[in-house]
Amino acid sequence: MNAAGVRMVVTRARSRGTGASLRRRGEKAAPLRSGEAAAEERKSYSPVKRQRKAQRLSVAYEASEGEGGEGAEHLQAPSWQPQDWRQQLDNIRTMRSGKDAPVDQLGAEHCFDPSASPKVRRYQVLLSLMLSSQTKDQVTAGAMQRLRARGLTVDSILQTDDSTLGALIYPVGFWRSKVKYIKQTSAILQQRYDGDIPASVAELVALPGVGPKMAHLAMAVAWGTVSGIAVDTHVHRIANRLRWTKKATKSPEETRRALEEWLPRELWSEINGLLVGFGQQTCLPIRPRCQACLNRALCPAARGL
């Protein structure tokens, strides 16, 4: 802050209390499907004791007339939000109320064995996400069924030769590369995590064949923690068509960062499933069904803007 254009006003208030307390909030991982858990920590401090009475300093900054209040305006300015986004989101919720898109029946939260132990279920969630890249949900679900029929665990995958594993997951996209990534990741999980999957995005994306979208979905489905918005090609495409980013983005990861800058965090958990299903049924990659879309009058892409 420019010292020449800003006047600092210090006021003193008498206080008989023992001090102020600061609260920090954090999230901790919850078991599969058990939701988020909130934990609170408190840490306090005591003001420096005076000889007689404690004083609390209240510091305010006033912008001078020469500065035109520029600094204050920057602090108070609301964050950018797209036009009509709440109405657009409500319309998408209405169109998705039937929950009848492929993702609703065959997504990662439906591909694991519910009778398996939590550790095995988490591993199966991660594996289904690795298989799902560049692959339709129906194909991923079929591959997972074949793998589960043989007993899908870290140990069973490591004991399966590459040719057999390839035959089991075919025809998922890039199946040869995925055979290699699955084997490498499974070995790491066995050696470093006792057969479980990591509980942080940083550790997940460090695994071979695991990208940011998979990591955020794994955190949500396997650990019950919302760590970020999972953005795939559907979410990336729709966000740009609706102008939900300040400027056009070129990759799903760029779109994720742009969305997280303004979208309220309480909505992060539903955006992926909502938009993926919307992209599978209505907002198609080629020849989107704009005439059947409730957002046709609100969507810049539909209006040809």
C-alpha positions as CSV (number, residue, x, y, z in Angstrom):
1,M,0.0,0.0,0.0
2,N,1.4,3.4,-1.0
3,A,2.4,5.2,2.2
4,A,2.1,8.6,0.5
5,G,-1.6,8.1,-0.4
6,V,-2.9,6.3,2.6
7,R,-3.4,7.5,6.2
8,M,-3.3,4.9,8.9
9,V,-5.6,5.6,11.9
10,V,-4.9,3.7,15.1
11,T,-7.5,3.7,17.8
12,R,-7.1,2.2,21.3
13,A,-9.9,0.4,23.0
14,R,-9.7,-0.7,26.6
15,S,-10.3,-4.4,27.1
16,R,-10.7,-6.5,30.2
17,G,-10.9,-9.8,28.3
18,T,-8.2,-12.4,28.1
19,G,-7.6,-11.9,24.4
20,A,-9.1,-13.0,21.1
21,S,-9.4,-16.4,19.6
22,L,-8.8,-17.4,16.0
23,R,-10.6,-20.3,14.4
24,R,-9.3,-22.3,11.5
25,R,-11.4,-24.9,9.6
26,G,-10.0,-27.9,7.8
27,E,-11.3,-31.1,6.2
28,K,-10.3,-34.6,6.9
29,A,-10.9,-37.6,4.9
30,A,-13.9,-39.7,5.7
31,P,-14.5,-43.4,4.8
32,L,-16.1,-44.3,1.5
33,R,-19.5,-42.8,1.1
34,S,-19.6,-41.4,4.6
35,G,-19.4,-37.8,3.6
36,E,-17.2,-35.0,4.7
37,A,-16.3,-34.5,8.3
38,A,-15.5,-31.0,9.7
39,A,-12.8,-30.6,12.4
40,E,-12.1,-27.5,14.2
41,E,-9.0,-26.4,16.0
42,R,-8.6,-23.4,18.2
43,K,-5.5,-21.5,19.0
44,S,-5.5,-18.4,21.1
45,Y,-3.1,-15.7,22.1
46,S,-2.9,-13.2,24.9
47,P,-2.1,-9.6,24.4
48,V,1.0,-8.2,25.9
49,K,0.3,-7.3,29.5
50,R,0.5,-3.6,30.4
51,Q,1.3,-2.4,33.8
52,R,-2.3,-1.7,34.5
53,K,-4.8,-2.6,31.8
54,A,-4.7,-4.4,28.5
55,Q,-5.3,-2.5,25.3
56,R,-6.5,-3.6,21.9
57,L,-5.2,-1.9,18.8
58,S,-7.7,-1.3,16.0
59,V,-6.0,-0.3,12.8
60,A,-7.9,1.2,9.9
61,Y,-6.6,2.4,6.6
62,E,-8.1,5.5,4.9
63,A,-7.3,6.2,1.3
64,S,-6.5,9.8,0.6
65,E,-8.4,11.9,-1.9
66,G,-5.4,11.8,-4.3
67,E,-5.6,8.0,-4.4
68,G,-9.4,8.0,-5.1
69,G,-10.0,5.1,-2.7
70,E,-8.5,2.6,-5.1
71,G,-7.2,0.3,-2.5
72,A,-10.4,0.1,-0.6
73,E,-12.4,-0.5,-3.8
74,H,-10.1,-3.4,-4.6
75,L,-10.7,-5.1,-1.3
76,Q,-14.5,-4.6,-1.4
77,A,-15.1,-5.4,-5.1
78,P,-17.2,-8.6,-5.5
79,S,-15.6,-11.5,-7.4
80,W,-16.5,-12.1,-11.0
81,Q,-19.5,-14.3,-11.8
82,P,-21.0,-15.2,-15.1
83,Q,-24.3,-13.7,-16.1
84,D,-27.4,-15.8,-15.3
85,W,-25.3,-18.7,-14.0
86,R,-27.8,-19.5,-11.2
87,Q,-30.7,-19.7,-13.5
88,Q,-28.7,-21.8,-15.9
89,L,-27.7,-24.1,-13.1
90,D,-31.3,-24.5,-11.9
91,N,-32.3,-25.3,-15.5
92,I,-29.7,-28.0,-15.8
93,R,-30.8,-29.5,-12.5
94,T,-34.3,-29.7,-13.8
95,M,-33.2,-31.3,-17.0
96,R,-31.1,-33.8,-15.0
97,S,-33.8,-34.6,-12.4
98,G,-34.4,-38.0,-14.0
99,K,-30.9,-39.2,-13.2
100,D,-31.0,-41.4,-16.3
101,A,-27.7,-40.6,-18.0
102,P,-25.0,-43.2,-18.3
103,V,-22.9,-41.5,-15.6
104,D,-25.8,-41.9,-13.1
105,Q,-25.7,-45.7,-13.4
106,L,-22.2,-46.5,-14.5
107,G,-20.0,-43.8,-12.9
108,A,-17.1,-44.5,-10.5
109,E,-19.4,-44.6,-7.5
110,H,-21.1,-47.6,-9.1
111,C,-18.2,-49.7,-10.3
112,F,-16.8,-51.1,-7.1
113,D,-17.8,-54.1,-5.1
114,P,-19.9,-52.9,-2.2
115,S,-19.2,-56.2,-0.3
116,A,-15.4,-55.7,-0.4
117,S,-13.4,-54.1,2.4
118,P,-13.1,-50.3,2.5
119,K,-9.4,-50.5,1.3
120,V,-10.3,-52.7,-1.7
121,R,-13.3,-50.5,-2.5
122,R,-11.1,-47.5,-2.6
123,Y,-8.6,-49.3,-4.9
124,Q,-11.4,-50.3,-7.2
125,V,-12.7,-46.7,-7.4
126,L,-9.3,-45.5,-8.4
127,L,-8.9,-48.3,-11.0
128,S,-12.3,-47.5,-12.5
129,L,-11.3,-43.8,-12.8
130,M,-8.0,-44.8,-14.5
131,L,-9.9,-46.9,-17.0
132,S,-12.5,-44.2,-17.7
133,S,-10.2,-41.7,-19.4
134,Q,-11.2,-41.3,-23.0
135,T,-13.7,-44.1,-22.6
136,K,-17.5,-44.3,-22.4
137,D,-19.0,-45.2,-19.1
138,Q,-20.5,-48.4,-20.6
139,V,-17.1,-49.6,-21.7
140,T,-15.5,-48.8,-18.4
141,A,-18.3,-50.6,-16.4
142,G,-17.8,-53.7,-18.6
143,A,-14.1,-53.8,-18.0
144,M,-14.6,-53.4,-14.2
145,Q,-17.1,-56.3,-14.2
146,R,-14.6,-58.6,-15.9
147,L,-11.8,-57.5,-13.5
148,R,-14.1,-57.9,-10.4
149,A,-15.1,-61.4,-11.6
150,R,-11.5,-62.5,-11.0
151,G,-11.2,-60.8,-7.6
152,L,-10.0,-57.2,-8.1
153,T,-7.4,-56.3,-5.5
154,V,-3.9,-54.9,-5.6
155,D,-2.4,-58.4,-5.2
156,S,-4.6,-60.0,-7.9
157,I,-3.6,-57.3,-10.4
158,L,0.1,-57.7,-9.7
159,Q,-0.2,-61.4,-10.2
160,T,-2.0,-61.0,-13.6
161,D,0.3,-61.0,-16.6
162,D,0.1,-58.0,-19.0
163,S,-1.6,-59.8,-21.9
164,T,-4.3,-61.2,-19.7
165,L,-4.9,-57.8,-18.1
166,G,-5.0,-56.2,-21.5
167,A,-7.7,-58.7,-22.7
168,L,-9.7,-58.0,-19.6
169,I,-9.8,-54.2,-20.0
170,Y,-10.1,-54.1,-23.8
171,P,-11.6,-52.0,-25.5
172,V,-11.1,-49.1,-23.1
173,G,-9.3,-46.2,-24.7
174,F,-5.5,-46.5,-24.8
175,W,-5.7,-49.9,-23.1
176,R,-2.1,-50.8,-23.7
177,S,-0.9,-47.7,-21.9
178,K,-3.4,-48.3,-19.1
179,V,-2.1,-51.9,-18.6
180,K,1.3,-50.4,-17.8
181,Y,-0.1,-47.6,-15.6
182,I,-2.3,-50.0,-13.6
183,K,0.6,-52.3,-13.0
184,Q,3.0,-49.5,-11.9
185,T,0.4,-47.8,-9.7
186,S,-0.6,-51.1,-8.1
187,A,3.0,-51.8,-7.2
188,I,3.4,-48.3,-5.6
189,L,0.2,-48.8,-3.6
190,Q,1.4,-52.1,-2.3
191,Q,4.9,-50.8,-1.4
192,R,4.0,-47.4,0.0
193,Y,0.4,-47.5,1.1
194,D,-0.2,-51.0,2.3
195,G,-2.5,-51.7,-0.6
196,D,-4.7,-48.6,0.0
197,I,-4.8,-45.4,-2.1
198,P,-3.4,-42.1,-1.0
199,A,-5.8,-39.6,0.8
200,S,-4.5,-36.4,-0.9
201,V,-4.7,-35.0,-4.4
202,A,-0.9,-34.4,-4.5
203,E,-0.1,-38.0,-3.8
204,L,-2.8,-39.3,-6.2
205,V,-1.7,-37.3,-9.2
206,A,1.9,-38.5,-8.5
207,L,0.7,-42.0,-9.4
208,P,1.2,-43.2,-13.0
209,G,-1.9,-42.7,-15.1
210,V,-3.7,-40.6,-12.6
211,G,-4.7,-37.0,-13.6
212,P,-6.3,-34.1,-11.6
213,K,-9.9,-35.1,-12.6
214,M,-9.4,-38.6,-11.4
215,A,-7.7,-37.4,-8.2
216,H,-10.6,-35.1,-7.2
217,L,-13.2,-37.8,-8.0
218,A,-11.2,-40.3,-6.0
219,M,-11.1,-38.0,-3.1
220,A,-14.9,-37.5,-3.3
221,V,-16.0,-41.0,-4.0
222,A,-13.4,-43.0,-2.1
223,W,-12.6,-40.7,0.8
224,G,-15.7,-38.5,1.0
225,T,-13.7,-35.3,0.7
226,V,-14.4,-32.5,-1.7
227,S,-10.9,-31.4,-2.7
228,G,-11.8,-29.6,-5.9
229,I,-14.0,-29.6,-9.0
230,A,-13.5,-32.7,-11.2
231,V,-13.4,-31.4,-14.8
232,D,-13.5,-33.7,-17.7
233,T,-14.2,-33.0,-21.4
234,H,-18.0,-32.6,-20.8
235,V,-17.5,-30.1,-18.0
236,H,-14.8,-28.3,-20.0
237,R,-17.0,-28.0,-23.0
238,I,-20.2,-26.9,-21.2
239,A,-18.4,-24.3,-19.0
240,N,-17.0,-22.7,-22.2
241,R,-20.4,-22.8,-24.0
242,L,-22.1,-21.1,-21.1
243,R,-19.3,-18.6,-20.6
244,W,-18.7,-19.8,-17.1
245,T,-15.1,-18.7,-17.4
246,K,-13.8,-15.2,-17.8
247,K,-12.2,-16.1,-21.0
248,A,-12.1,-19.2,-23.2
249,T,-10.1,-22.0,-21.6
250,K,-8.0,-24.5,-23.6
251,S,-7.8,-27.5,-21.2
252,P,-9.9,-29.2,-18.5
253,E,-7.4,-28.2,-15.8
254,E,-7.5,-24.6,-16.9
255,T,-11.3,-24.8,-16.7
256,R,-11.1,-26.2,-13.2
257,R,-9.0,-23.4,-11.9
258,A,-11.3,-20.8,-13.6
259,L,-14.5,-22.4,-12.1
260,E,-13.0,-22.7,-8.6
261,E,-12.3,-18.9,-8.6
262,W,-16.0,-18.0,-8.5
263,L,-18.2,-21.1,-8.0
264,P,-19.4,-21.4,-4.4
265,R,-17.6,-24.3,-2.7
266,E,-20.8,-25.9,-1.6
267,L,-21.6,-26.6,-5.2
268,W,-18.3,-28.2,-6.2
269,S,-19.5,-31.7,-5.3
270,E,-22.4,-31.8,-7.7
271,I,-21.0,-30.0,-10.7
272,N,-19.2,-33.0,-12.3
273,G,-22.0,-35.4,-12.2
274,L,-24.6,-32.8,-13.2
275,L,-22.7,-31.5,-16.2
276,V,-21.3,-34.8,-17.3
277,G,-24.9,-36.2,-17.6
278,F,-26.0,-33.0,-19.2
279,G,-23.2,-33.4,-21.7
280,Q,-24.1,-37.0,-22.4
281,Q,-27.8,-36.3,-23.1
282,T,-28.3,-32.7,-24.2
283,C,-25.2,-30.6,-24.6
284,L,-23.5,-33.0,-26.9
285,P,-20.0,-32.4,-28.4
286,I,-21.4,-32.4,-31.9
287,R,-24.9,-31.2,-32.8
288,P,-26.0,-30.3,-29.3
289,R,-29.7,-30.5,-28.7
290,C,-30.3,-26.8,-28.1
291,Q,-34.0,-26.9,-29.0
292,A,-34.6,-29.3,-26.2
293,C,-32.5,-27.3,-23.7
294,L,-34.1,-25.0,-21.1
295,N,-31.0,-22.8,-21.4
296,R,-31.4,-22.1,-25.1
297,A,-32.4,-18.4,-24.4
298,L,-29.6,-18.0,-21.8
299,C,-26.7,-19.8,-23.5
300,P,-24.3,-17.7,-25.5
301,A,-23.4,-20.7,-27.7
302,A,-27.1,-21.4,-28.5
303,R,-27.7,-17.8,-29.4
304,G,-24.6,-17.8,-31.6
305,L,-22.9,-15.1,-29.7
